Amino acid sequence: MTTAVRTVALTKRYGKLAAVDDLDLEVPEGSVFGLIGPNGAGKSTTFAILASILSPTSGAVEVAGFDPSLDPRSVRRHLGYMPDVLGVYDNLQVDEYLEFFAAAHGLRRSSWPGLIDGLLELVGLEVKREAMVESLSRGMKQRLALARALVHDPEVLVLDEPASGLDPRARVELRTLLGELRAMGKTVVISSHILTEMEEMCTHVAIMEAGRLLAAGQPGEIGDRLRGGHGVVVRLAGGEIQRYTVTGEQAQRELLHRLVADEGLPVVEFREEGAGLEELFMEVTEGKLQ
Amino acid sequence: MSRGALAALPPVNPVLARELKQRMRGRHVWLVVTLYLAVLAVILRWVYVASSRDEFDGGFDVLASATAGRAIFQWLLFFMLLLVCFIVPGLTAGAISGERERQTMIALQLTLLRPRSIVVGKLSASLAFVALLIIASLPLVTVPFLVGGVSVPEVVKGLWMVLATALTLACLSLACSALLRRTQAATVVAYGLTLGLVLGTLLFYGAQNVPRRGIGPRPDPWVLALNPFAATADVVQGRSGPLGFASPFGPLQELLRLGDNDRIGDVMSGSGHIEAFTEFGPEGPVVVGRPVPVPFPGGPGPPGVGFDVGGPPGFVQSDPVDAGDGHVRLGGVRFLVVSLWSWFVMAMIAVAVTIRRISLPASRESP
C-alpha cells in the first residue's frame, strides 16, 4: 500500500517548547486516518506543517510525494485543508464563495458550473446555492468549508476538528460525508475529540500527547500491541462464558473456526472485550495536557 | 455579453473580483460616494461664489474668469487629495488583518494564488474604489473648464496625483494590515503614517528651519518630497500664486519656492493685487520680484500672471525655483520627480514587506 502522507522525525519547536517532537507517521493512501490527542498534543501544528502553513524545525515531511517546505504549491494542488475555525466572507453567496476558490486554484471558468453543482450535491447544500454564506448554520458552514477544501479535487484531505461545535445531526451527516469521500478514494487525515466517532470512521489512528506519538496503526493492532493481544468473550448456549486473548483479526477468525467447526461448541456470542478507542486512549495517554 | 464571450476574457484577479463584489454589496458604499461628492459639491459652490463675488463685480473679465476657474480646480483637487487621505487608509488597513480576523486568511493562502497576486488584488480593489470616486467626481471637475483658466493636461496631471497618492497610501496601509494582527491597530497606524506624510513632513521641515531664526539659507525641502500635497502643489505651481486668489496649495508653494530667503510681505496695490514680492536680504527687506503678464504655457489663451524673478544675479542661481519652467528642483531634479520616486520606493518597500508577511510556509507563526 502506498503512503499518502509521511513524516519522519518531524519536530516543531517554539523556543524551548516542542509542539511536535520527533513524530513518525505513515498515512496509507485511501485510508481515513485519525489523529487523536488531548488539547495541546500537537495535532493542529502537525496539520499546519502538512498543509504548508508552517515550516518544521527539523525532520522530513511528504504529502502526495511532495515536501511542503520545499514545494508548497505542489502540496496545495494535492491537498485540501479544513482548519478548525470556520472563516467565511460576508456579502457573498454560497456559489460565489466556491467560484472564488475555484478561480483561486486556477480552474477554468467553463468548469465552474458543473464543479459547483457536484460539490453542493456532495455536501447537501444544493438548496442553499444562492444563500448568503454568513446566513448559514454552523453545520452548513462546516459542510461548505469541506466543499471549499474539495474544490480542486485533492487526493489528500486534512480536516482539523471538523466535528467540533456541531449538533448530533450535523455530526451524523459529516460522518456520512467522510464515508463518501473515502469511497471516492480520497485519503482523509482527521483530528477529533469525539473518540466514538473516530472509532467508527477511521481505518487507522495515531495517538499523540505533548507533541509525541504514543501509538499508531489500526485500532485493533494498537490494542494488541499494548495488551499483547485483545480479549475475546465467547458465550455458549446455556450461558457459559469463555475468555480468550488473541492477536489480530486473523487469529480471531481462526479461534472462531476452531470453537465452532473443530470443537463443535454452541457459540451464541463472539465479541471483542474492552478494545474501544476510548479505552485505548485512556490507557495510552497520561493526561499530561488537557 | 454572452457567457461564452465572458469566459474567453482574460481572467480577472480572483481577489479583486471577490472584493469588488463584496464591497459593492456593502451598506456603506453609496454613503461614502454620496458624502464624498457632497463635500466636493459644497467646496465647488463655496469657491465659485467667493470667486464670483471677488472677481466679477465690475462685469465679465476673461482674466478674472480664468482666476475663478483655477480657484475652483485647485480647491477641488485639494479636497480630493484630502478625502483620499481619509478614505484610503480606512479602506485598506483591514485588507489582510480583516481576513485574519474572519479566519479566512489561511484558506486564501492555501490556494494557488501567489502572495503577489493577493497583494495586487487587494490594492486593485482599494484603487478601484478610489477610481470610482474620481470618475464620480468628473462632472464636478469639468466645471472649471466651463469657467476657464485650466487646461486638460493640467486636470489630468492633478487626477494622476490623486491616484498616485491613493496608490502610495494603499501600499503603506496594506503593509500595516499585514504586519499587525488587529484591524483596529492597523487602521490607527495607517492613519498615523498618513498624518506623518501630510503634517509630519511639514513639522519636520519647520523644525529644520528653527536654528536659522529666519536668517540665512533655508535647507532644501527634501522631506517635503514625501508630502502628497507639496508634490501636487508643484504640479499646479507657477500658475496660481500671484493670480489674486487664495490657493489651498499657496502656502506649500511658498515653502517650495523660497529655498534660501523668506518673503516677509507682499506689496499690494489699492485693488488688492500683488505689486511686488519682498524677502529678507543681507541688508534687510528687498523687492525680489514682481508679477508680470505672461502667456499661459501650452498654447494660446488669456494672459496669466507670472513671477518675475528679479534681484541680484547671485539670487537666481541659489533659488530652488527654476526660472525656466517655474518648477522647484532638488539637487537638479524636479521636485515632482523626486516626490514620485520617493513614493514609489516607499510603496515598493511596503509591498515587499506585505508579500513577505503573507508568504507560507511561515517559520514562526503559531497555527
Chai-1 contact restraints between the chains, C-beta under 6 A:
chainA,res_idxA,chainB,res_idxB,connection_type,confidence,min_distance_angstrom,max_distance_angstrom,comment,restraint_id
A,S44,B,P367,contact,1.0,0.0,6.0,A-B,restraint_1
A,T45,B,P367,contact,1.0,0.0,6.0,A-B,restraint_2
A,A48,B,P367,contact,1.0,0.0,6.0,A-B,restraint_3
A,S52,B,L360,contact,1.0,0.0,6.0,A-B,restraint_4
A,S52,B,P361,contact,1.0,0.0,6.0,A-B,restraint_5
A,I53,B,L360,contact,1.0,0.0,6.0,A-B,restraint_6
A,I53,B,P361,contact,1.0,0.0,6.0,A-B,restraint_7
A,L54,B,P361,contact,1.0,0.0,6.0,A-B,restraint_8
A,S55,B,P361,contact,1.0,0.0,6.0,A-B,restraint_9
A,S55,B,S363,contact,1.0,0.0,6.0,A-B,restraint_10
A,S69,B,P361,contact,1.0,0.0,6.0,A-B,restraint_11
A,R76,B,L110,contact,1.0,0.0,6.0,A-B,restraint_12
A,Y81,B,L110,contact,1.0,0.0,6.0,A-B,restraint_13
A,P83,B,I106,contact,1.0,0.0,6.0,A-B,restraint_14
A,V85,B,Q103,contact,1.0,0.0,6.0,A-B,restraint_15
A,G87,B,R102,contact,1.0,0.0,6.0,A-B,restraint_16
A,G87,B,Q103,contact,1.0,0.0,6.0,A-B,restraint_17
A,G87,B,T104,contact,1.0,0.0,6.0,A-B,restraint_18
A,N91,B,Q22,contact,1.0,0.0,6.0,A-B,restraint_19
A,N91,B,R25,contact,1.0,0.0,6.0,A-B,restraint_20
A,L92,B,Q22,contact,1.0,0.0,6.0,A-B,restraint_21
A,F100,B,P14,contact,1.0,0.0,6.0,A-B,restraint_22
A,F100,B,R18,contact,1.0,0.0,6.0,A-B,restraint_23
A,A103,B,P14,contact,1.0,0.0,6.0,A-B,restraint_24
A,A104,B,P14,contact,1.0,0.0,6.0,A-B,restraint_25
A,A104,B,T111,contact,1.0,0.0,6.0,A-B,restraint_26
A,A104,B,L113,contact,1.0,0.0,6.0,A-B,restraint_27
A,H105,B,T111,contact,1.0,0.0,6.0,A-B,restraint_28
A,H105,B,L112,contact,1.0,0.0,6.0,A-B,restraint_29
A,G106,B,L112,contact,1.0,0.0,6.0,A-B,restraint_30
A,R109,B,A7,contact,1.0,0.0,6.0,A-B,restraint_31
A,S110,B,A7,contact,1.0,0.0,6.0,A-B,restraint_32
